[in-house]
């Protein structure tokens, strides 16, 4: 009888300690700046994004899941009125999404500098964040065209994310 009580007590203790880990969600903004473009004409920029680039203040081993809330592309840099930028496509780990985004910079500071609320792009990035979480990295290539009067063009991949962490 003492053996049964000992076994039951051991099971209760094991279950009690294993349930101490808590999962919780943290909302964060992840803006990744691709390498700059400083020439006119067709361009291809590429970079590798690592899970540690999320910079959420936790070890990457604490990340259980990543959910994409919103995704957008921002054009930044030395943009002037009349500059023309086109983004043809984005490739992540060999999968390509045709973008066909066109920006003709107007007189207001935010004219045509953001590409948001594109369902296909958001779904594409959602899958990319799943890959990032699973593999720890993703390779990103953006192809486009730049007709800028001067300076550099920065392409920023913006994301609002919910990250599920284990404490």
C-alpha positions in Angstrom: 0.0 0.0 0.0 2.9 2.3 0.8 4.3 1.7 -2.8 1.0 2.8 -4.3 1.0 6.0 -2.3 4.6 6.6 -3.2 3.9 6.2 -6.9 0.8 8.4 -6.8 2.7 11.1 -4.9 5.6 10.9 -7.4 3.1 11.3 -10.3 1.5 14.3 -8.6 4.9 15.9 -8.0 6.0 15.4 -11.6 2.7 16.8 -13.1 2.9 19.7 -10.7 6.4 20.7 -11.7 5.9 20.2 -15.5 2.9 22.5 -15.5 4.9 25.4 -14.0 5.9 26.6 -17.5 3.7 29.3 -18.8 3.1 30.3 -22.4 2.3 33.9 -23.1 2.0 36.2 -26.1 4.0 39.3 -26.7 3.2 41.9 -29.4 6.2 43.4 -31.2 7.0 45.4 -34.3 9.7 44.0 -36.5 11.1 46.4 -39.1 13.9 44.9 -41.2 15.9 47.2 -43.3 17.3 45.6 -46.5 20.7 46.6 -47.9 20.4 50.0 -49.6 20.3 50.7 -53.3 22.4 53.6 -54.6 22.1 53.3 -58.4 19.4 53.8 -61.0 18.0 51.0 -63.1 17.2 47.4 -62.2 18.4 46.2 -58.8 18.4 43.0 -56.7 19.0 43.3 -52.9 19.4 40.3 -50.7 19.9 39.6 -47.0 19.5 36.8 -44.5 17.1 37.5 -41.6 17.9 35.5 -38.4 15.4 34.7 -35.6 17.6 36.7 -33.2 16.9 39.8 -35.4 13.4 39.9 -33.9 15.0 41.5 -30.8 12.2 40.7 -28.4 14.4 40.5 -25.3 14.2 36.8 -24.9 16.3 33.8 -26.0 15.2 32.5 -29.4 14.7 29.1 -27.7 11.8 30.7 -25.8 9.9 31.4 -29.0 7.2 28.8 -29.6 5.2 30.5 -32.4 5.1 33.7 -34.5 1.8 35.1 -35.8 1.8 38.0 -38.4 -0.8 40.7 -37.6 0.2 43.2 -40.3 2.9 43.4 -42.9 4.0 46.3 -45.2 6.9 47.5 -47.3 8.2 51.0 -46.7 10.4 52.9 -49.1 12.8 55.3 -47.3 16.0 57.2 -48.0 16.8 60.2 -50.1 13.5 60.2 -51.9 12.5 63.4 -53.8 9.5 64.5 -55.7 9.4 62.7 -59.1 11.5 59.7 -58.1 10.1 56.4 -59.4 10.5 53.1 -57.6 9.2 49.7 -58.7 9.3 46.5 -56.7 8.8 43.5 -59.0 9.0 40.6 -56.6 10.2 39.2 -53.3 11.7 35.8 -52.9 12.1 34.0 -49.5 13.9 30.7 -49.4 13.2 30.1 -53.1 9.5 30.9 -53.1 8.6 34.1 -55.1 5.7 36.5 -54.8 5.1 38.9 -57.7 4.6 42.3 -56.2 4.1 44.8 -59.1 4.3 47.8 -56.6 5.0 51.2 -58.1 5.8 54.4 -56.2 6.0 57.8 -57.8 7.1 60.1 -55.1 4.8 63.1 -54.7 5.1 66.4 -52.8 3.8 65.1 -49.4 6.3 63.2 -47.2 4.4 59.9 -47.1 3.1 59.9 -50.8 3.4 56.3 -52.1 6.1 55.3 -49.7 4.1 52.5 -48.0 2.6 49.3 -49.6 0.1 48.0 -47.0 -3.0 45.8 -46.8 -2.0 43.6 -49.6 -3.5 40.2 -48.7 -1.2 38.2 -50.9 1.9 39.9 -49.4 0.7 39.4 -45.8 0.0 35.7 -46.4 3.4 35.3 -48.0 5.1 37.0 -44.9 3.0 34.9 -42.6 4.5 31.7 -44.2 8.0 33.3 -44.1 7.7 34.0 -40.3 6.7 30.3 -39.8 9.9 29.4 -41.8 11.9 31.8 -39.7 10.7 30.2 -36.5 11.3 26.7 -37.7 14.7 27.2 -39.4 16.1 30.1 -37.4 16.8 32.1 -40.6 15.3 33.0 -44.0 17.0 34.3 -47.2 15.2 37.3 -48.7 15.7 38.8 -52.2 13.9 41.8 -53.6 14.0 42.8 -57.2 13.0 46.1 -58.5 13.8 49.3 -60.5 15.0 52.7 -59.2 14.9 56.0 -61.0 16.0 58.3 -58.2 17.5 61.8 -58.6 20.1 61.4 -55.8 21.1 59.3 -52.8 20.1 55.9 -51.5 16.9 53.9 -51.4 16.1 51.8 -48.4 13.5 49.0 -48.5 12.1 48.2 -45.1 10.0 45.1 -44.4 7.6 46.1 -41.6 5.7 43.6 -39.5 3.4 43.7 -36.5 3.8 40.3 -34.8 2.4 38.3 -32.0 5.2 36.1 -30.6 4.3 33.2 -28.3 6.9 32.6 -25.7 7.5 30.0 -23.0 8.7 31.3 -19.6 
